[in-house]
């Protein structure tokens, strides 16, 4: 209900996958960085702008469920785009990295405040794994009421934290 989009967004495939997905866009942004770093940076920022993120700073997951969660790979993508551009130009775009850090910090806060179904503060829910074609939809309880436990969300958050630290160290120089 809070999404207002009017942007050009890279799509992976106009026929089979003609929709945006937050983490796909991060991967695509990294792929654009070697030959069009300006477009890569623009694509990286597009779903992290005020008109895309929710009031709680969640970025939209994908078109059929904006409120779902995708693996938080944004900090990795920002660092890769910055590193590729730095290697290409001889100097890193600190303005891009600082803006990315600010927006990613908002997203980190959203993730850090998630509580799992049992109240243990374990990062879970949504499409967090690499196996998106499972026998069961991991977002919902199983027919008998049980749930599938996922540990990958915590691993994604550890990677998010490490990449944020790497960015923080770079912009603090």
C-alpha positions as CSV (number, residue, x, y, z in Angstrom):
1,X,0.0,0.0,0.0
2,X,3.0,2.3,0.3
3,X,4.6,1.6,-3.0
4,X,4.6,4.2,-5.7
5,X,6.8,3.2,-8.7
6,X,7.5,5.1,-11.8
7,X,11.0,4.0,-12.8
8,X,12.9,2.1,-15.4
9,X,13.9,-1.2,-13.8
10,X,16.1,-3.9,-15.3
11,X,14.3,-7.1,-15.8
12,X,16.0,-10.5,-16.1
13,X,13.8,-11.7,-18.9
14,X,10.9,-9.9,-20.6
15,X,9.1,-13.2,-21.3
16,X,9.6,-15.6,-18.5
17,X,10.4,-13.2,-15.6
18,X,8.7,-9.9,-16.5
19,X,8.6,-8.6,-12.9
20,X,10.9,-7.0,-10.5
21,X,12.4,-8.8,-7.5
22,X,14.5,-6.9,-5.0
23,X,17.4,-9.3,-4.7
24,X,17.4,-10.1,-8.4
25,X,17.8,-6.4,-9.0
26,X,20.9,-6.4,-6.7
27,X,22.5,-9.2,-8.7
28,X,21.7,-7.5,-12.0
29,X,23.2,-4.2,-10.7
30,X,26.4,-6.0,-10.0
31,X,26.4,-7.5,-13.5
32,X,26.0,-4.0,-15.0
33,X,28.8,-2.5,-13.0
34,X,31.8,-3.4,-15.3
35,X,30.3,-1.7,-18.3
36,X,27.8,0.8,-17.0
37,X,28.5,1.7,-13.4
38,X,26.2,4.7,-13.4
39,X,23.2,2.5,-14.4
40,X,24.3,-0.1,-11.9
41,X,24.2,2.4,-9.1
42,X,20.9,3.8,-10.2
43,X,19.4,0.3,-10.3
44,X,20.9,-0.5,-6.9
45,X,19.2,2.5,-5.3
46,X,15.8,2.3,-7.1
47,X,14.0,-0.1,-4.6
48,X,15.6,1.7,-1.6
49,X,14.1,5.1,-2.3
50,X,11.5,6.6,-0.1
51,X,8.7,5.8,-2.5
52,X,9.5,2.1,-2.5
53,X,10.4,1.3,1.1
54,X,7.7,0.8,3.7
55,X,7.4,3.2,6.6
56,X,9.3,0.6,8.7
57,X,12.2,0.6,6.0
58,X,11.4,-2.8,4.5
59,X,12.2,-3.0,0.8
60,X,9.7,-4.6,-1.5
61,X,10.4,-8.3,-2.2
62,X,8.7,-8.9,-5.5
63,X,5.6,-7.8,-7.4
64,X,3.2,-10.6,-6.2
65,X,4.1,-10.0,-2.5
66,X,5.8,-6.7,-1.7
67,X,5.7,-7.5,2.1
68,X,7.6,-10.8,1.8
69,X,11.3,-10.9,2.5
70,X,14.2,-11.7,0.2
71,X,17.8,-12.5,1.3
72,X,19.4,-9.2,2.4
73,X,22.2,-9.1,-0.2
74,X,22.2,-5.3,-0.7
75,X,25.4,-4.6,1.3
76,X,27.2,-7.2,-0.7
77,X,25.9,-5.7,-4.0
78,X,26.9,-2.1,-2.9
79,X,30.4,-3.2,-2.0
80,X,30.8,-5.2,-5.3
81,X,29.5,-2.2,-7.4
82,X,31.9,0.1,-5.6
83,X,34.8,-2.3,-5.9
84,X,34.2,-2.9,-9.6
85,X,33.9,0.8,-10.3
86,X,37.0,1.6,-8.3
87,X,39.0,-1.0,-10.2
88,X,37.7,0.4,-13.5
89,X,38.2,4.1,-12.7
90,X,41.1,4.0,-10.2
91,X,39.0,5.8,-7.6
92,X,36.0,4.6,-5.7
93,X,32.7,6.6,-5.7
94,X,32.4,7.3,-2.0
95,X,29.3,9.4,-2.5
96,X,27.6,6.2,-3.8
97,X,28.9,4.1,-1.0
98,X,27.8,6.6,1.7
99,X,24.3,6.8,0.3
100,X,24.1,3.1,-0.1
101,X,25.3,2.7,3.5
102,X,22.6,5.0,4.8
103,X,19.9,3.2,3.0
104,X,21.2,-0.2,3.9
105,X,21.4,0.8,7.5
106,X,17.7,1.5,7.5
107,X,17.1,-2.0,6.0
108,X,19.4,-3.5,8.6
109,X,17.3,-2.0,11.3
110,X,14.2,-3.5,9.7
111,X,15.8,-6.9,9.7
112,X,17.2,-6.6,13.2
113,X,13.7,-5.9,14.6
114,X,12.1,-9.0,13.0
115,X,10.9,-11.6,15.5
116,X,10.3,-15.2,14.5
117,X,7.1,-17.1,15.2
118,X,8.4,-18.4,18.6
119,X,9.8,-15.0,19.7
120,X,13.4,-16.2,19.7
121,X,14.5,-13.3,17.4
122,X,15.8,-15.7,14.8
123,X,15.7,-14.4,11.3
124,X,13.1,-16.4,9.4
125,X,10.2,-16.2,7.0
126,X,9.7,-15.4,3.4
127,X,12.0,-16.6,0.7
128,X,15.3,-16.6,2.5
129,X,16.9,-19.7,1.0
130,X,18.4,-20.5,-2.3
131,X,15.9,-23.3,-2.9
132,X,12.8,-21.4,-4.0
133,X,11.2,-24.5,-5.5
134,X,10.6,-26.5,-2.4
135,X,7.9,-29.1,-1.8
136,X,6.3,-26.7,0.7
137,X,5.9,-23.0,0.7
138,X,8.2,-22.1,3.5
139,X,6.2,-18.9,4.3
140,X,3.2,-20.7,5.6
141,X,2.6,-23.4,8.3
142,X,2.3,-27.0,6.9
143,X,-1.2,-28.5,6.7
144,X,-0.8,-30.2,10.1
145,X,0.2,-26.9,11.7
146,X,3.9,-27.5,12.0
147,X,6.5,-25.1,10.5
148,X,9.7,-25.6,8.6
149,X,12.7,-24.3,10.6
150,X,15.1,-22.3,8.6
151,X,18.7,-21.4,9.7
152,X,19.7,-19.6,6.5
153,X,18.1,-16.2,7.6
154,X,20.7,-15.9,10.4
155,X,23.5,-16.7,7.9
156,X,22.2,-14.0,5.6
157,X,22.2,-11.5,8.4
158,X,25.8,-12.4,9.4
159,X,26.8,-11.7,5.8
160,X,24.9,-8.4,5.9
161,X,26.6,-7.3,9.0
162,X,30.1,-8.2,7.7
163,X,29.5,-6.3,4.4
164,X,28.1,-3.3,6.3
165,X,31.3,-3.3,8.4
166,X,33.4,-3.4,5.3
167,X,31.5,-0.5,3.9
168,X,31.8,1.4,7.2
169,X,35.5,0.9,7.3
170,X,35.9,2.2,3.7
171,X,33.8,5.4,4.2
172,X,35.6,6.1,7.5
173,X,39.0,6.5,5.7
